[in-house]
Amino acid sequence: MDKDAALRTTAGDDDRERPRYSIGQVAERSGLSRDTLRWYERIGLMGYVGRDHTGNRRFSDRDLEWLELISRLRLTGMPVADMIRYAELVRAGEQTYPERLEMFRQTRSDVLDKIAELQQTVAVLDYKIAIYEGRSEADRPATGTAHTSEGTDT
């Protein structure tokens, strides 16, 4: 599914574009607070959010899809400023595909680096667990002794 579509209007997708959810419903569905949703809109991270006849925000299914993508990007550690830049690129159209592609390639690389770091951390934890469980055959992790040492303890 093309997550960029969350910021574009496409003929024939009227049902996904139809404002239907209140801010409370979106907060519940997305796990984000109402304040966060308002902030996202204020800083330009969200495209235009529809309003009902009383002026209350009404979010569409596309808005929910966009929020899901934003939540995933937050998990990668992508700075909000970069997410705003991405949103601006999406709104600018298809000619920005190369720049968006590069952003995602860089983010993917950063995530893979974090995964490798976390795998090393798990290896250290597994080693320490084995030591405390009394398993002397535990293999010292390849990350070195700096992270496994506790003074004179193993």
C-alpha positions, -999 to +999 in steps of 0.1 A: +000+000+000+013+034-010+016+053+023+024+085+005-012+085-007-022+097+027-013+133+017-025+131-019-060+135-032-068+109-059-101+107-078-120+075-072-107+072-036-135+095-022-145+069+004-110+068+019-109+106+018-143+111+035-139+127+069-156+104+094-136+101+126-135+125+155-102+135+171-111+112+201-117+083+178-084+089+160-066+093+193-079+059+204-072+042+171-037+056+167-025+056+203-016+093+200-030+119+223-054+146+211-027+172+218-002+153+196-027+151+168-033+188+170+004+195+172+010+173+141-015+194+122-001+227+135+035+219+125+025+207+090+031+170+096-006+163+088-021+176+056-054+194+057-077+178+083-114+182+074-139+199+097-176+192+103-203+218+103-195+228+139-158+232+131-146+200+148-118+180+132-129+150+111-102+126+100-104+102+071-090+067+066-062+082+046-053+103+077-052+072+098-029+055+072-006+086+073-005+085+111+004+049+110+034+057+088+044+086+110+043+064+140+065+039+123+089+066+113+090+078+149+100+043+160+130+045+136+142+075+155+136+098+125+136+134+137+103+153+135+119+179+112+128+151+087+092+138+089+079+173+082+103+175+053+090+142+040+054+154+043+064+185+023+079+164-004+048+142-006+027+173-010+051+186-037+043+156-059+059+128-078+089+148-089+102+144-053+104+106-055+142+105-057+146+126-026+120+106-007+137+074-018+170+086-005+154+096+029+140+060+032+172+044+022+191+064+048+165+057+075+166+020+066+204+020+070+201+038+104+175+012+115+198-017+105+226-001+124+204+001+155+193-035+151+230-046+150+237-026+181+207-042+199+218-077+188+251-070+205+233-058+236+212-090+236+244-111+233+258-093+264+226-098+283+225-135+273+261-139+285+253-123+319+222-144+323+242-176+316+268-165+342+242-158+368+225-191+361+258-208+368+265-219+332+303-218+330+302-227+293+288-193+284+305-177+255+318-142+261+302-119+235+324-105+207+316-070+218+346-069+242+348-069+280+339-033+286+302-040+285+303-074+303+326-066+332+314-057+367+346-050+385+361-084+395+328-102+386+326-119+352 
